[in-house]
Each structure stands twice: as C-alpha cells, then as structure tokens.
Amino acid sequence: MAQTENARFTRFTVEDGLSQGSVVSIFQDHQGFLWLGTLDGLNKFDGYTFQIYKHDIFDSSSLSNNWINCIYEDRSATLWIGTRNGLNRFVRGTEKFIRYLHAPTAPTSRRNNNVRAILEDRFGMLWVGAGKEVHCFDRKQQQLTAYLHDPNDPTTLSDNGVTAIYEDRRGELWVGTVNGLNRLERKSNTFKRYSFAPTVPTKIDPRNHVRSIAEDRHGNLWLAMFEGLIEFAPHSETYKCFRHDPNDARSLSQNLLNFIFADQSGRLWIGTAGGGLNRFDSETKTFRRVVDWHREWLKSHGGGASAISAHPARGR
C-alpha cells in the first residue's frame, strides 16, 4: 500500500481574483503570462491583474465554450484552448479566437468536441484527446491515427476516457485516463499501463483517475488525481501519495484535483475542484503559508509578467 504523506500547501480562492472556484487548467506561455482555465471562463494573469475571456453568443470570435479543459502552446507560440465544446486557437494580435468544431465530412476532424488534452511532441505531431479517443495528427502528411482501448489487448490504452497527454524530457509520451496511466512504446506503437490502486485491472477505481500530469526537475511525474496527488518515479516505477487531512491546515485543501503545473522555479501549482489553488515546493519538501499570494508570486519570480514567465506502481 502506498504511503500517504502530509505536507504544507498555500491555498488560493476566488476571492483572490480567479473568475471561478474550480481551476481546471494552468499554463505559462513563452511571454510569461499565466493562463488559468476554469468552469466559467479563461483567465490571463500578467503579474498584477487578471484579464478574463468568455464565450459570447453574439461573437463568433470569442471562446466556443466557457468550460476550459486544457491550455497548450505549440512550438510556433500558438496558444490552443480545449473546451467542453470545441478547440480554440488564440490570435494574440487581436485578442480573439478561431474555433475548430467537429465537422463530419472532414477526414481529419475529431469525432467529439469535448477536447480534454492537447500536445505537440518533439516530432511535430499534434496529439488531441477528445471524447472517447486520442488522436495523433501528422500535419505534414495530413494523416490521422486513432488509439483506442481494447479490453482483450493489454498493450492498448487502459481506457478510452483520455484526460491528459504529456511528453517528458526524455521524449516519453504519457497518456492519462480515467483508469490509469499509459506510456507509449514508440517502436511497437503500443502502450504500457500503470495502476495506482490494488483493484482488478478491468475495474475502474477513482484512485486510478489521472486528471493532469507535470514533471519536476528530477524527472519525476506528478499526477493530479481524482483522489489526491501522486509523485511517480518513472525510472523505478514507484510512487507516493499526498492527500487532504482535515486535521492539518497545511495539507491539500481538497483531494479532487483538476490540474497541476510546474513553474520555472520548480514549484507545483495545483488547481482543485472548488478548493481553490494550492502551491507545493517539490524541491525542498518544505512548506509555508503565504498570506499575500500576489506579492509572494511577484517576489519569487522577480516581478512583472516576463518573470512569471515507496511503492511500485503496478504495470499491467
């Protein structure tokens, strides 16, 4: 059984400036701006104030939906926003959005508009997790490859409910699902599965629900889960769990996590479902409460927008 560790977290709520209490996604772009997606709009933080973007039924250049699932910037510095109803490309010069919705006649179209994960790998392939599928789109060849779960084949995805796609510093591609973590074996084009709950492999356990993935400076993966935070070491395939303790104000504010982001200073920012924003220092394993988080953020990043810029997991 994995060990549960207590740690101190700094909490942030809607009273600190977020547009909505459930922070679903966090991303820092190449200009240093911090983007936060919620269940009611997209937030852009410049180090001093928040700018909020929302869907407008009378403006086709606004967000296609206010429920923000994921935020991603590709190598060309294009910012992509995955929502519950469509993929959006942000046009920086105009502060507008270009929407990409499902079109049944398009051969490279996603079959579902609920975009929950976006990633461009080191080979220039665009990976999009939408609905019950994950797709790899070769933009040069205009070819789309779909990866699906097969209950009779353990080398396929552990589940079709894809929630996160991540490429680590070694070039390994990881796919998080509602039922476990998967690593792509590029040579064989298959997957190796990892479970974090002692349950029957075919049974979905909330402890296996991966919602977001980040990587620290040591190459460890941090997984925001349906029930807590997991630190996973790929080289040893071991993990540790961090969960909310009602008797410890320095623990996670809530176990149901939406998103995790590692900033340039090595700190982890964890968005919860209704419990606000938590900060965790994975480098020193030390924690302290910060009362004025806006001032602390600027202090730790040099000020201004430019600065913002164990136990084995069961492979199966």
N, C-alpha and C positions, 0 to 999 in steps of 0.2 A: 504494500500500500504506500502511495506517495506521501511524503511528509508535508504538512501544512505549516507555513512559516508566517509569523506576524511581522509586519513592517509598517513604518510610518508613511502616510500619504498626505499630500496637501490637496484640499478639496476646493472646487470652484463651482458656482451655481449660476443660474440665470440672472441673479442679482448682480453678478459681476460683469454683465454685458452680453451674454450669449442670447441669441434670438429665441432659443427653446431649450428646455431642460435635458433632452436626450441627445447627446453628442454622438452621432453615428460615424463620422469620419473626420480625420485631421490630416492636413498635408501642408508642407512648407515648400513654396516654389523657389525657382532659381533667383528671384529678386528678393527673397527673404520674407515675403508675406506669408502669414499663417492663415490657411483656409480651414474653416470648420463647417462641416455639414451636419444639419440637424433634421428633425422630422418636420420642421417648418421653416425651411429656407437655408441659404448658403451665406456664411459669414466670412468676411475678409478682414483680418486684423493687421494694421500697419505699425503696431507698437504703441499706438496711442488711442485709436478709436476703431470701431467696427463699422464696416460697410456691409449692408445686407442685401442679398439678391433673392427675389421670389418670382414665382410663376404669376403671369398676368394674362388672363383670358383674352384681353384685347390687344396683346402684344406678342406676335409670333417670334420675336427675337429675345423673349425672356426665357427663363428656365422652363423646361417642359413639365416639371413637377417640383413641388416643394420638399418632398421626401427624398433627402440626399443619401444615397447608399455608399458612394465612393468618390474619391477625388484623385486624379492622376495627371502627371506632367510627363510628356514624352521627350525624346532627345532633341526635338526641334523646338522645345519650350512651349509646345501646345498644351493647354490645360483642358482635360477631359473631366466631365462630371457625369457620373452614373446615377440615375434617379429611379424611382419606382415606375416611372413611365417614360423611358427613353434615355438615350445617350446624348450629351450636350458638349459642344466644343466652344470654349470661351474665346471671344475675339477681344484681345487686350486693348486695342486702339479705340474701340467703340464701346467697350463695357457691355457688349451684347453676347447672345448665344446663338449657335447654329444647332438645330435639333436633328437627331437621327432616330427615326422611329421605324418600327417593323413594317416592311413592305413585302407582301407575299410573293410578288413577281421578281424580286431582286435575288439573284443566286447567292450573293454574299450577305444577305440580310439575316439578322438574328431572328429567331422564331418567337422570342418573348421580349417585351420592352422593359422588364424588371432587371436592370443592369446592376449587378452587385459587386463586380470585380473587373478591373482593367489593368493590364500590364504590357509593356513593350520589353521583350527580352533582348539580350545582347546581340542576337542575330537579326534584330529589327522586326521580329514577329509580334503582332498585336494579339494578346490573349484577352478575351472578353467572356466573363461569366454572366450569363443571363438566363433567368428562369431555371430550367432543369438541365442545362447543358453548359459546357465550357467549350469555346471555340478558339482555334488558332488561325489567324488570318495572315496569309502571306500577301502583303500589299504589292510586292513586285510581280508575283505570279498570278495575283488575283484568285488565289485558291483558299478555300475554307475547309478546315478539318475539324470535325466534332469528336469530342471524347465523352463517352457515356459509361455509366456503371452497368456491369453485367454480374448479376448475383451468382452466376456459375463460373466466373473467371476472377480469381483473387488478384490478378495483375491489372485489373481495370480500376477506375476510381471507386473509392469506398462508398460513395453516394453521389447521386446526380444533383443534390442540393448544394451547389458551389457557392461559397460565401467569401472566399479570399484567394488571391493568386499573388505569389511573391517569388522573386528571384534573389538569392543571396549573393554574397560577394564572390563565392566560388563558382557561380553560374548554375547552381542547382535550382530547379523550378519546383516550388511547393504549391499545392492546391489544398486549401482548407474547405471542408464541407460540414454539413450538419451532423455527420457521423464519422469524424476522424480527419487526420492529416495525411496527405499523399505527396510522395516525391516522384517526379518524372524521371524515368530511366531513359535518357535520350537515345541511346544506341538501339534499344529494343522497342522504344516508343510505348513502354508500359509504365505502371505505377507500383511503388512500394507503399503499403498502408501502415499507419501508426495509430494506435488506440491509447487513450488515457483513462480508460475505465475497465475494471475487471468484469466485463459482461460478455455474453455470447456475441461473436463478431457480426451476426446478422441483425442483432437488436440495436436500435438507436437509443443511445444513452445521452442525456443532456450534458454530461461531463465530457463528451466527445465532440460537442458542437463548437467548432472553431469559427470565430466571427471576424478576426483580424490577425495579421502577422507583422512583426517587426524584427529587426536584427540589431544586437548591440555590438560594441567594438571587439568583443571576444569571439564573435561568430555564433553566439547563442541566439536561438529564435525565441521570441516572446509572443505568446498566443493569448489574445483576448477571447475568453471562452464564455459560454452561456452560464457557467458556474465558476467564476474566478479567473485568475491569471496564472499562466503556466510558463516557466522558463525551461526550454527544451534545448539540450546539447546534442546537435546532430552527430558529432564525432563519436560520442559514447552512447547515444540514443537513450539518455536518461533525462529525467525531468523533476522539477519542484513545483509545488502549488502555493499560491497566495490567495487567501480568501478573506471576506469580511468577518470581523469579530465584533459583535455588538458591545463587548466589554472593553474594546480597545479603539479609542478615537483616532489612533494612528494607522489603523488598518484600512483596507479598501472601503470606500463608502458604500459599495454595493457589489454583489457578485455577478450580476447580469451586466456584462461588458459589451460595448458596441464596437470600439475601435482602439487601436494602440499605435503610437507614433514615437519614434526615437529622434530627438532633435540633435543639432550639431554639437551640443555639449555633452551628449551621452545620456541625458535624462529621458525617461519614458513618460509620455503623456497619455492617459487612459480615459477615454470617454465612456460613461456608463449610461444605462437606461433609466434616467430620472434621478440619478445620484450625483449629477454634476461631473466635473473634471478632476482627475487625480494626477499628481505628479510623483514619480518614483525614481530615485537615483540608483541605477543598477550597477554603477561603477564602484562606489564606496560601500554600498549596502547601508548607508546612513540616511536618516530622515529628519526633517524638522518642519515645524508648522510655519507657514508664511502668511501673515495677515493681509498685507497689501500685495496681491499677486501681480498686478500691473507693474508696480515699481520693482518687484523682485525679478520679473521676466526681463525688463529692460536692463537691470543691473547685471544679471547673469549673461546677457547677450551683447553688452556693450552699448545698448541704447539704439533706438531707431529701427526702421524696417529692414535695413540691409543686414543688421546683426541678428535678426530673428532667425535673418536667413541662418545519495539519491537512489532514483529508482528507474529501471528500464521502462521505456515506452514499448508497448507490445507491437512489433512489426507483424503484419499479417497479410 
